[in-house]
Amino acid sequence: MPIVKCPTCRRETEYTGNEFRPFCSKRCKLIDFGEWADGKYALPTQETELGEEDFDEIERLLKEKEASQ
């Protein structure tokens, strides 16, 4: 059976047949979930600002949609 390290406590645990995989226990799984819920983990994003051209394009598309209905 494959052995993996729990992402939370780093203890080695069996992967196959483990209902909490990749975690070693329900406790470690809930700790990880809490970290996500508290915003401690985040996926990287690239923020961009909309320009005047973007707003003009949105308005044009909305008008086209309204006209076609």
C-alpha positions in Angstrom: 0.0 0.0 0.0 1.3 3.5 -0.8 2.4 5.6 2.2 2.0 9.4 2.0 2.7 12.2 4.5 -0.3 13.9 5.9 -0.3 17.5 4.6 -1.2 18.9 8.0 0.9 17.0 10.6 3.4 15.3 8.2 2.8 11.9 9.8 3.1 8.9 7.4 -0.2 7.3 6.7 -1.6 4.7 4.3 -3.3 6.2 1.2 -5.3 3.2 0.1 -8.4 2.5 2.2 -8.0 5.7 4.3 -11.3 7.6 4.3 -9.5 10.8 5.2 -6.8 10.6 2.5 -4.6 12.4 1.9 -4.9 13.3 5.6 -4.1 10.9 8.4 -7.3 11.6 10.4 -10.5 13.6 10.6 -8.8 16.1 12.9 -6.1 16.9 10.3 -8.7 17.1 7.5 -10.8 19.6 9.6 -7.7 21.7 10.4 -6.9 22.0 6.7 -10.5 22.9 5.9 -10.4 25.6 8.6 -7.3 27.1 7.1 -9.1 27.4 3.7 -12.2 28.8 5.4 -10.1 31.4 7.2 -8.5 32.5 4.0 -5.0 31.4 5.0 -4.7 29.5 1.7 -5.4 31.3 -1.6 -5.0 30.5 -5.2 -2.8 33.1 -7.0 -4.7 35.5 -9.2 -3.7 38.3 -11.5 -5.8 41.4 -10.8 -6.6 43.7 -13.7 -8.6 46.9 -13.9 -11.2 47.5 -16.4 -10.6 50.4 -18.7 -13.0 52.8 -20.5 -12.9 50.6 -23.6 -14.0 47.6 -21.5 -17.0 49.4 -20.1 -17.9 50.6 -23.6 -17.8 47.1 -24.9 -19.9 45.8 -22.0 -22.5 48.5 -22.7 -22.5 47.7 -26.4 -23.0 43.9 -25.8 -25.9 44.6 -23.3 -27.6 46.8 -25.8 -27.3 44.2 -28.5 -28.7 41.6 -26.1 -31.7 43.8 -25.2 -32.4 44.5 -28.9 -32.4 40.8 -29.8 -35.0 39.9 -27.1 
